[in-house]
């Protein structure tokens, strides 16, 4: 399990959430969201981690308007 996955699990537990995605800005967990559907309101480069440790990266767009979409990290 990656360090980011461990932090996401801890963050989810602290908030009392199950499932969903923990959003990281840089190396810091900053939010939890139920899903990644709809327009991405996070800046490019943010990372979302699901409950299984899979990661998605916010891509395209810019810091002002937000990223265009989430892409699964490889």
N, C-alpha and C positions, 0 to 999 in steps of 0.2 A: 504494500500500500504506500503510495507516494505521500510526501509531507503535506502537500496541498489537500489530498484526500482525507488525511487525518485531521487537519484543521477544519475542513468542511464538516466532517462528522461531529467534531466538538462544537462547532458553531451551531449546527442544526440542533444538537442536544441542548445547548444552553437556551435556545429560543423555544424549545418544545415542538419543533417541526419534524415531520417525517416526509421523506421523498423530496421532491422539488430540487432546486438548484441553489447552491451557495455561490454568490458572485464575489470574485476577487478583483480588486484594483491594485495592481502591483502585487505585492506579497501579502496584502491584508484582506481578510474576509470582511466585506462591507454590507452584504445584504443577502436575503433569502427570497426567492421567487418560486411560485408554484410551477410555472412553465416558461419556455422561451419563445412562445408563439407571439405573433404580432410584431410590430416595429421594434427594433432594438433601440433602447434609450440609453444604453451604456456606451462609453467611448471605445473606439477601436483599441484592441489589446486586452480588454477585460476578459477574464476567464470564468466560465461557469462550470461547476463540478456537480454531477448528479450523485445520487445515493450509492451508486455502484463504483464511483471513482472515475467514470468517463468524463472527459473535458471538452468544452466547446469554447471557441475564441470569437469574440466580437470583431468583425472585419468590415473593411470598406468605410465609407463615410468620413467623418472628422470629429474633432473634439467638441465643436459647437453644436452640430446637428445630431450627433450620435452615430454609432455604427450602422451599416446597412443590414447586416444579418449576422447570425451565429453559424459558425462552421465547426464541425466536429474535428478536434485535434487529432493528429495522426501519431 
